[in-house]
Amino acid sequence: MSNQDRLFGPDNEENRQAFDGDAIMKEVENDPGETNLPLHQAIKTGAPLDVIEELCSPVLVKELDCSGYNALQLAVIWIAPLNVVSFLFDLWPDAVKETSNRG
């Protein structure tokens, strides 16, 4: 498990709440991760809806992260707020039909 996963994992609500949108955007810009898009990193760090909206587009929502997950799948895995999950679903409802390269 990476340091980022320990800091921002779905079970670490206290640390996730401590970051505001600007701090998350700065973190994403400074360390975008392996082949993850800034959108993916923002979802994993618990970014609020306004940050996700800024990073998202109808094209990017369909892109896969380095583990093969799309944005909606990541939002569910990382227990994103309901408004983020809803936004991503509304942008690409067929995401629920997609499978990752992990199955």
N, C-alpha and C positions, 0 to 999 in steps of 0.2 A: 504494500500500500504506500503510495507516494505521500510526501508531506502535505501536498495540496488536498489529497483525499482525506487525510486526518483532520486538517483544518476546516474543510468545507463540506465534509461528507454529510449525507442525509441525516445522520444521528447527532450532528454537532450544531444544534439550533442556536446555541448561545453565540458561537463565533460567526455563524451566518448572519445573525441579526445585528452584529456589531459593525458590519460594513454597510455603508450607504452606496447608492448607485454610482457616484463619482469615484469612490474608492475601487469599486468593482471594475469599472471601465478602465481605470488606470492599471490595475492588475492584469487585466486581459491584454491591454496594449503592450505592457512590459514583458509578459511571458505568455504568448499565445498557445503554448503547448506543442506537442509533437506535430501532428497533422490536423489538429482540431482547429476549427474556425473560432473566431472570437465569440460567435453566437453559442457554440458548444461550451466554451469555457465559462461564459456568463451564466448559462443554465446550471452548470456544475457548481458554481460558486454562490448560487441562490440569488442571482440578480432579480430585482423587482421588474414588474411589467414594463415600466417606461424604458429601462435599459434594453430589455429583450426586443421591444418594438423598434428601437433605434438600430439594433444589429441585424434585424430579421428582414427578409424579403421573400416573395413567393418562390424564388430560385433557391436561396440559401436554406430555407426550411427543409428542403429535400436532400440536402447534402449530408453525407455520413461522417461521423467522427472517426478517429483512428481505431475504434473498436467496432465500427460498423453500425452504429446507432444513429437514427435521425433525431432531429430536435425534439419532437414529441416523445419519442421513446426515452430520451435522456431526461426530459422533464418529469416523466413518470418515475424513472429509476431514482433520480435525485430528489424526489418528493418536492417538486416545485410548487409554488402557490397555485391554487385553483385558477386564478385569473391568467396566469402564464400558460398553464396547460390548455385552458379554453381558447386563448389567443392562438396558440400553435395549432390546435385542432381546427379552428375556424379557417385558418390560413391554408391548411392541407388536410382535409378529413381522411383522405386515403392513406395517410401515414399509419393508421391503425392496422392496415392490411399488410404493411411491409414487415419483413423479417430482417433481423440483423445477420451479420455473417457468423453469429454465434447461435442462430436458430430462432 
